[in-house]
Amino acid sequence: MPVPPSLSAGPGLAGTADPAPAFELKAAAFTLPVIRLLDLDMEAVEAQLQPKVEQAPGFFRNTPVVIDLAALAGVDDDVGFPQLVGLLRGLGMIPVGVRGGSSGQNEAAQAMELAVLSEDHGSRRRSDAAEAAMHDVPPPSAGPAIAGGMADAARAKAATGDSGPAEASPSRGSLLIDHPIRSGQRVYAAGGDLTIVAPVSSGAELMADGNIHIYAPLRGRVIAGLKGDTQARIFCQDLQAELVSVAGHYRVSENIPPELKGRRVQVFLDHEVLRIEPM
């Protein structure tokens, strides 16, 4: 019976031990912002999208986004991907793929090195929930060129059984998360406060239009007052953050005083100066 090839990174040799693997292949679930394209007029897209980016620059900066073409599947295959991709990159986003397009649109997207993503029920459900966060987006009848998909958080299980992005339901303008937020996950509390009662890993990101409370070690990035609320604050039980930000004012880990790291602190603005003080 033939022996199947090894799935490890290095080729095995008969009679010799396999080398230590150089990589692993794993499945993971990610929640990404989705831009649902409703019009091919790129000037209209830019005119409507730019104010949203300016409203919450921390959310969109270096953020991977997916372009949803479902509303344009029956129109011309020439979506104008070079212009669209350039527009999104110019606004600080990183377009990584498309979904819902025609075969011709998908081919054009692949020519721009964009992935063609399958449309599954779970991803649609997460996108619809995320879209609710963009409560200020006009309905399609108003004729917008885009519709936003700010991913709030959605609890999902990957095929491997790993937990996907966290989900929380709004309650009186606040979100409560009671399980760990892992690297690569992003949680956004639209229009209110965010409370976390579990550890936040390095590489995770917390965002809220209001205050953020973390009653556990914080090792990721935390952005309060995302839409410019200068009265927002961050309350943290164990500060080990990569970045803290309030209303666009921020400090990275290297600029946080060593004596404050690992301590219970609050972060707030005082006359346009970001302060970190022990509690």
Number of C-alpha atoms within 10 A of each C-alpha: 3 4 5 6 8 10 12 15 14 13 12 14 9 7 6 7 8 14 12 9 11 8 10 8 8 9 9 15 18 18 26 23 22 25 22 23 21 18 17 18 13 17 14 13 20 16 11 16 20 15 11 17 17 13 13 17 19 19 24 20 14 14 15 18 21 21 26 24 21 16 13 19 16 10 12 12 17 11 22 15 18 12 12 19 19 14 19 19 16 11 18 18 19 18 24 19 20 25 20 19 25 17 11 14 24 23 16 18 26 15 12 14 12 19 17 19 16 11 14 8 9 12 17 11 12 20 24 15 19 23 21 16 18 18 11 9 17 13 10 11 6 8 10 17 22 23 21 23 26 25 26 30 25 24 14 20 14 15 12 10 10 13 17 21 26 22 22 18 15 16 10 9 14 20 23 17 18 14 13 17 28 20 15 16 24 26 26 27 28 24 20 20 26 27 19 23 17 16 19 27 21 18 16 22 25 24 25 29 25 27 25 29 19 23 18 17 21 27 24 26 22 26 28 35 27 27 23 17 17 19 14 23 22 24 21 24 19 19 24 23 26 21 19 25 24 33 25 19 18 19 16 12 18 10 10 18 9 11 8 15 15 16 17 18 19 18 22 26 19 10 8 12 11 18 17 18 13 15 10
